[in-house]
Amino acid sequence: MNTLLRMKHWQIFLLVVGTAIILQMIQNIWYFSAGDAYPLPPQNILGLVLVVPLLIYFAWIAAVGLRFSRSTLSPSMKIGRFRTSLWISCISHILLLVYFWYYPRYLAQAGEEEVVPVSVITILVFVALLTLFYCLSFLAKAVVQAERSNKIVSAEYFSEFIMALMFPIGIWFLQPRINRLEKEAAV
């Protein structure tokens, strides 16, 4: 986990976004080279490999949130709700990834009928996003409190929350600050 705190912004970007792009390119090359005889099992394997960038993203959120919530640079924060939200969000996102990856095959097997009710998927999406927003809010608050060395209100870390929410772009601004805070905390 500490490795993610010391990585540069471009390294984390490549691990999360680059891995997904490379997997998509492999799948597209495989699809267009096979033509009509596109095999389904490799597609499923590539879909399951997409769990890796997702887990790296949640590991980054966990590493930053846990490290700076207990930092000597700032007042300590309660992490029970953060850990619970992180687990719920991670599991929900993985379930949604698996569901949407296999959806066309399930739909074909079910004879064009819904296999899982839309209301269940809607609730799962709502829970996944709500818990992810809480985790990103906690991460933003932990980083800003570590920078300012005192308790803060929500208006003071709103921009960091937006940067964490827009992950591929926001990581380029947040991770250098996280690297600096990690060096200060290590001294």
N, C-alpha and C positions, 0 to 999 in steps of 0.2 A: 504494500500500500504506500509506503514512503517513497518508493520508486516513482509512483505517479506524481507525487508532489515535487520531485526534483526534475522531472522531464520537462523539456521545452515545449512551448505551445504547438509547434509544428509536429513534434513527435506524437503528442496525444491526438492531434488532428489526423495524422496518417494512420494511427492505430484504429481509430473509431471510423472515420469517414473513408479513408483510403482502403481499408479492408473491405468495406461494403461495396465500394466502387469496383474494386478488382474482382470481387465475387460476381457482381452483376455483369461485368465485361466477360468473364469466363462463361457465365450462363448464356449470354447473348451469342458469343462465338460458337458455343456448343449447339445452340438452337438453330442458328443459320447454317451451320455446316452439316447438320443432320437432316434438314429439310422436313419432310413429312414423317420421317421415322424418328422423331425426337423421343428419346428414352425418358421415362418419368423418374426412375430411381435416382439418377444423378442430380436431377432438379431438386429432389427432396433432400439430398445430402447437402447441396449448396444452401438450401433454405435453413437447414439446421445449423450450418456454419455461421449464418448471420447472427446467431445468438452470441457469438464471441465478441463482436464490437459492442453489442448491447451490454454485455456483462462488464466490459472495460469501461464503458460510460458510467455505469452504476458504481463500479469500483472507484472511479475518479470522484464521483459525488461523495461516496462514503469516506474516502481518504481525506478530502478537503474538509468536509463537515466535521468529522470526528477529530481531526488534528487541531483545527482552530477553535473548536468549541471547548477544548481542554487546554488551550495554549496558555503559557505563562504571560503572554502579551496582553491578554484580555480577561475579563471576568468569565468564569465558567458558565456554561449553558447546560440545560437539561437535555439529555440526548435520548431518552427513552422513546418519546414520540417520533423522533427523527429515525431511529433504528427500525421501529415498527413500520413507519411509512416507507422507508427505503425497501424493506423486504416485500411489503405488499405491492409497491410499485414495480419492482423488478419482476416478481412472479406474474403480475398482471400483464406486463409488457411481453414477457416470454409467452404466456398463454395466447395473447393476441397475435403475436408473430406466427406462432404455430397454426392458429386458426386461419388467419388470412393466407398463409402460405399453402395450406392444404384445402382451402375453400373450394376451388374449382373441381378438384377430384371428389370431394364429399358431395358436392352438388350433382355431379354426374352420377354418382352411385345412388343418391336418394331419389333420382327421377325428377329433378327440378323442384324438389320440396326442400324447405329449410331444415337442416339437420339440427342446428342450434337456434333457438328462438332469437329474434333480433333484440328483444328486450334484455336478454342475458348479456349479449355482446355490448349493448348500449350501457348497461350498468358496469360491465367490466372496463369499458373505455372511460367512463366517468371516474371510476375508482382509480384507474391507472393515472389519469391526468391530475386528479385532485391530489393524490399522494406525491406525484412527481413535482407538482407546483410547491407543495409544502417542503419537500426535500431541497429544492432549488432555493427557496426562500431562506431556509435554515443555513444553507451553504453561503449565501450572500451575506446574511447577518453575521455569521462566524468570521468571514473574511474581513468585513468592515470593522467589526469589534476588535479584531486582532490588530488592524492598522491603527485604530484610534485609541486603543487601550482603555475603553470605557463602554458602558452600556449605551445602546443606541435605540432609536425608534424606527419604525418601518419606513418612514420617508427618507431616512438617511442611507438605506441600502437598496432602494428601489432600482436604481440604474444597474447595480451589480446583479440584481435578480433578473432584469431584462437581458443582460449579457449572458447569464447562465441559461436563460430560457432559449436564447438564440444560439445554441451551442456551437455550430461550426464557425460562426463569426465571433461570438463572445469569448471563445477560448483564447483567441489571439490577444485579447485585452486582459482577461482574468489571470491566465497562467503566469505571465511575467510578474504580476503582483504576488501571486501565490509563491513563486520561486523566491522572491525577495523576502517575504514573510518567513518562509521556511529557513532561509539563511540567518535571519535575525533571531529566530527562535532557537536555532542550533548553537548560537554563540553564547 
